[in-house]
């Protein structure tokens, strides 16, 4: 089986989706323009879809969670430049840029709604040469 999407309950799915489209290169592939204002947003490769919505359920306090509890990771060719660009667009820093023993370069920032975004350039792709 393949994962179709990952769903995230947020306070303002329309604004969050717009920010992800504008600053992370995602695109809206389906939307609901009434409550729960669902947006399905896909990455540029068309491999991963996030569903963001505002359901009648508690919205987690993403801003208070440790960055290892939940984060969305984006591949980045230039982690430092992407980090600076996202910070200028309203993200806030979580960690500095680090390099792992395997050659991965990464950092964590929070989007304007507190959700953690990891930026990573892998030393070796997770899923083989084309990943």
ZAMARGU-4260 file (C-alpha; in steps of 0.2 Angstrom, whole numbers, plus 5000, padded with zeros to 4 digits):
<rodrens>
0) 5000/5000/5000 | 5005/5018/4998 | 5001/5033/5009 | 4989/5044/5000 | 4990/5059/5011
5) 4994/5065/5029 | 4981/5076/5038 | 4984/5090/5049 | 4971/5100/5059 | 4975/5118/5060
10) 4967/5134/5065 | 4968/5143/5048 | 4970/5130/5034 | 4967/5143/5020 | 4981/5154/5026
15) 4992/5140/5030 | 4990/5132/5012 | 4993/5149/5004 | 5009/5151/5014 | 5015/5133/5009
20) 5011/5137/4991 | 5020/5153/4991 | 5035/5149/5001 | 5037/5130/4999 | 5032/5127/4981
25) 5017/5117/4985 | 5001/5117/4975 | 4983/5115/4979 | 4976/5099/4971 | 4959/5099/4979
30) 4950/5111/4991 | 4933/5114/5000 | 4928/5132/5001 | 4916/5129/5016 | 4920/5122/5034
35) 4931/5113/5037 | 4940/5123/5023 | 4951/5108/5018 | 4966/5111/5006 | 4975/5096/4999
40) 4992/5103/4995 | 5005/5093/4985 | 5024/5094/4984 | 5033/5099/4968 | 5037/5081/4964
45) 5018/5076/4966 | 5023/5062/4978 | 5017/5069/4994 | 5000/5077/4999 | 4996/5086/5015
50) 4978/5089/5020 | 4976/5104/5030 | 4958/5108/5038 | 4950/5115/5053 | 4939/5101/5060
55) 4928/5102/5076 | 4942/5094/5086 | 4957/5101/5096 | 4970/5110/5086 | 4987/5104/5094
60) 4998/5118/5101 | 5011/5115/5088 | 5021/5130/5094 | 5024/5122/5111 | 5029/5104/5104
65) 5046/5098/5103 | 5052/5098/5085 | 5054/5079/5086 | 5036/5076/5091 | 5030/5081/5073
70) 5038/5090/5058 | 5036/5090/5040 | 5053/5088/5030 | 5057/5096/5014 | 5072/5092/5003
75) 5083/5107/5000 | 5097/5110/4988 | 5103/5124/4999 | 5098/5123/5017 | 5105/5139/5022
80) 5097/5149/5008 | 5080/5141/5011 | 5081/5144/5029 | 5085/5162/5027 | 5071/5164/5014
85) 5058/5155/5026 | 5063/5166/5041 | 5061/5182/5030 | 5043/5175/5026 | 5038/5173/5044
90) 5045/5157/5050 | 5054/5156/5066 | 5071/5147/5070 | 5071/5131/5080 | 5088/5124/5077
95) 5104/5130/5069 | 5110/5121/5053 | 5119/5104/5057 | 5128/5090/5048 | 5126/5072/5052
100) 5140/5059/5051 | 5130/5052/5036 | 5133/5069/5027 | 5115/5075/5030 | 5113/5094/5031
105) 5098/5100/5041 | 5089/5113/5051 | 5072/5115/5059 | 5060/5131/5058 | 5042/5134/5063
110) 5030/5140/5050 | 5019/5155/5056 | 5006/5143/5064 | 5020/5134/5074 | 5021/5118/5064
115) 5039/5113/5062 | 5047/5112/5045 | 5063/5102/5043 | 5074/5107/5028 | 5086/5093/5023
120) 5099/5090/5010 | 5103/5071/5012 | 5121/5064/5010 | 5113/5049/5002 | 5094/5048/4997
125) 5082/5039/5008 | 5075/5029/4994 | 5088/5026/4982 | 5096/5036/4968 | 5080/5043/4961
130) 5073/5048/4978
</rodrens>
